């Protein structure tokens, strides 16, 4: 019984102890996984609750077309819930689908000490068009942009959270495949 109690105490202590930020390939994989989960959940997946744990409460988004577009993590999640509700059957935009794709080879990750990570890259946006392909439907690329994310390491949680997003250079999609 005492051995079980000691083992349980060690597990709880280790789980709540601050964790160092990953480095190298492990850090790059975590950023890439967060990026994929973030954009899937807000675009195609339309599941803001699935990505809520990745968003820092003090999140802020700056956008070249909208200025300061979002001022908190809660606002970002709520706005996404509202947009997803509009896409649902009977909603104002029922059936609307959009997609974000990272331009391969464009992601750059830079550590910011042990505090966090700067991620930047290019992405394209597409919308589903039912009339394409003789009525069978298909994705139509509608534009692209550059993004810069600031991910803060949360040592007590053992994960990165998105603190700031800069979305700039909106316009025609980046060349694919990328030059160079």
QUIJOWO-V334319 format. One record per residue. N is the residue number from 1. SS is DSSP state (helix for helix, strand for strand, loop for the rest). OMEGA is omega in whole degrees, 0 to 359 (none if undefined). BURIAL is 1 if it has 9 or more other ideal C-beta (glycine too) atoms within 8 Angstrom, else 0. Layout:
n:ss:omega:burial
N:SS:OMEGA:BURIAL
N:SS:OMEGA:BURIAL
This chain:
n:ss:omega:burial
1:loop:181:0
2:helix:178:0
3:helix:179:0
4:helix:179:0
5:helix:179:0
6:helix:179:0
7:helix:179:0
8:helix:179:0
9:helix:178:0
10:helix:179:0
11:helix:180:0
12:helix:179:0
13:helix:180:0
14:helix:182:0
15:helix:183:0
16:helix:180:0
17:loop:177:0
18:loop:182:0
19:loop:177:0
20:loop:178:0
21:loop:177:1
22:loop:179:0
23:loop:173:0
24:helix:184:0
25:helix:180:0
26:helix:179:0
27:helix:179:1
28:helix:179:1
29:helix:180:0
30:helix:178:1
31:helix:180:1
32:helix:179:1
33:helix:178:0
34:helix:180:1
35:helix:181:1
36:helix:180:1
37:helix:181:1
38:helix:185:1
39:helix:176:1
40:helix:184:1
41:helix:181:1
42:helix:181:1
43:loop:187:1
44:loop:184:0
45:loop:181:0
46:loop:183:1
47:loop:183:0
48:helix:180:1
49:helix:179:0
50:helix:184:0
51:helix:182:1
52:helix:180:1
53:helix:179:0
54:helix:187:1
55:strand:178:1
56:strand:178:1
57:strand:181:0
58:strand:182:0
59:strand:175:1
60:strand:177:1
61:strand:175:1
62:strand:189:1
63:strand:183:1
64:loop:180:0
65:loop:186:0
66:loop:184:0
67:strand:177:0
68:strand:188:1
69:strand:181:0
70:strand:185:1
71:loop:177:0
72:loop:176:1
73:helix:180:1
74:helix:179:0
75:helix:180:1
76:helix:181:1
77:helix:181:1
78:helix:178:0
79:helix:179:1
80:helix:177:1
81:helix:180:1
82:helix:179:0
83:helix:179:1
84:helix:178:1
85:helix:178:0
86:helix:181:1
87:helix:184:1
88:loop:177:0
89:loop:181:0
90:loop:179:0
91:loop:182:1
92:loop:180:0
93:loop:183:0
94:loop:177:1
95:loop:180:0
96:loop:177:1
97:loop:173:0
98:strand:187:1
99:strand:173:1
100:strand:177:1
101:strand:175:0
102:strand:175:1
103:loop:182:1
104:loop:178:0
105:loop:184:0
106:loop:183:1
107:loop:175:1
108:strand:181:0
109:strand:179:1
110:strand:176:0
111:strand:173:1
112:strand:185:0
113:loop:175:0
114:loop:183:0
115:loop:185:0
116:strand:188:1
117:strand:170:1
118:strand:178:1
119:strand:174:1
120:strand:180:1
121:strand:177:1
122:strand:175:1
123:strand:179:1
124:strand:180:1
125:strand:178:1
126:strand:175:1
127:strand:178:1
128:strand:179:1
129:strand:182:1
130:loop:185:0
131:loop:181:0
132:loop:176:1
133:loop:179:0
134:loop:177:0
135:loop:179:0
136:loop:180:0
137:loop:179:1
138:strand:180:0
139:strand:176:1
140:strand:179:1
141:strand:184:1
142:strand:178:0
143:strand:180:1
144:strand:180:1
145:strand:173:1
146:strand:178:1
147:strand:177:1
148:strand:180:1
149:strand:173:1
150:strand:179:1
151:strand:178:1
152:strand:177:1
153:strand:179:1
154:strand:187:1
155:loop:180:1
156:loop:179:0
157:loop:181:0
158:loop:180:0
159:strand:175:1
160:strand:173:1
161:strand:180:1
162:strand:182:1
163:strand:183:1
164:strand:178:1
165:strand:173:1
166:strand:181:1
167:strand:189:1
168:strand:177:1
169:strand:178:0
170:strand:180:1
171:strand:178:0
172:loop:181:0
173:loop:177:1
174:loop:178:1
175:loop:176:0
176:loop:358:0
177:loop:183:0
178:loop:178:1
179:loop:177:0
180:loop:none:0
